[in-house]
Amino acid sequence: MKKHNVLLVCGSGASSGFMAANIRKAAAARGLSITVNARSESTVEDYVDEIDCLMIGPHLASTLPEMEEICEGYDIKVGVIEQAAYARLNGDAALDQILAMFGEA
């Protein structure tokens, strides 16, 4: 598995910060190499050169088309974190979702 660089976005970056930490813990427990950072959705354009996966908080699902457009032309997987995983800040479930997007689940 190649190292993935994931950007998590939510409104302010607060809840996604906890989620990012839990995904990092889940990846470390599995011996996976993954970088996960959390930022506000307004900063996505600043990171398109650095990431290969963009995960959006479920409360921002309506921004998915806009986020896909920002990532167009880059090799970036874009998805919405499943509500159940996000609500519980379940890093394992979110990591499974990320890996599935790359066909590595």
Residue pairs with C-beta under 8 A, 6 or more apart in sequence:
1 32
1 33
1 102
1 104
3 33
3 34
3 35
4 33
4 34
4 35
4 52
4 53
4 98
4 102
5 34
5 35
5 50
5 51
5 52
5 53
6 20
6 23
6 34
6 35
6 36
6 37
6 51
6 52
6 53
6 54
6 55
6 98
7 36
7 37
7 38
7 39
7 44
7 47
7 50
7 51
7 53
7 54
7 55
8 16
8 19
8 20
8 23
8 36
8 37
8 38
8 39
8 55
8 56
8 57
8 81
9 16
9 38
9 39
9 40
9 41
9 43
9 44
9 54
9 55
9 56
9 57
9 60
9 67
10 16
10 19
10 38
10 40
10 41
10 56
10 57
10 59
10 60
11 40
11 41
11 57
11 59
11 60
12 40
13 38
13 39
13 40
15 57
15 86
15 89
16 38
16 39
16 57
17 38
18 89
19 38
19 57
19 81
19 86
19 89
19 91
19 94
20 36
20 37
20 38
21 91
22 89
22 90
22 91
22 94
23 34
23 36
23 91
23 94
23 95
23 98
24 34
24 36
24 91
25 91
26 91
26 92
26 94
26 95
27 33
27 34
27 36
27 91
27 95
30 95
32 95
34 95
34 98
37 47
39 47
41 56
41 60
41 63
41 67
44 54
44 67
44 70
44 71
45 70
48 70
48 71
48 74
48 76
49 74
51 76
52 75
52 76
52 77
53 76
53 77
53 78
53 79
53 98
53 101
53 102
54 67
54 71
54 76
54 77
54 78
54 79
55 79
55 80
55 81
55 94
55 97
55 98
56 63
56 64
56 67
56 78
56 79
56 80
56 81
57 80
57 81
57 86
58 80
58 81
58 82
58 83
58 86
60 80
61 80
64 78
64 80
67 78
68 78
71 78
77 98
77 101
77 102
79 97
79 98
79 101
81 94
81 97
82 93
82 94
82 97
84 90
84 93
85 93
85 94
85 97
86 94
96 105
99 105
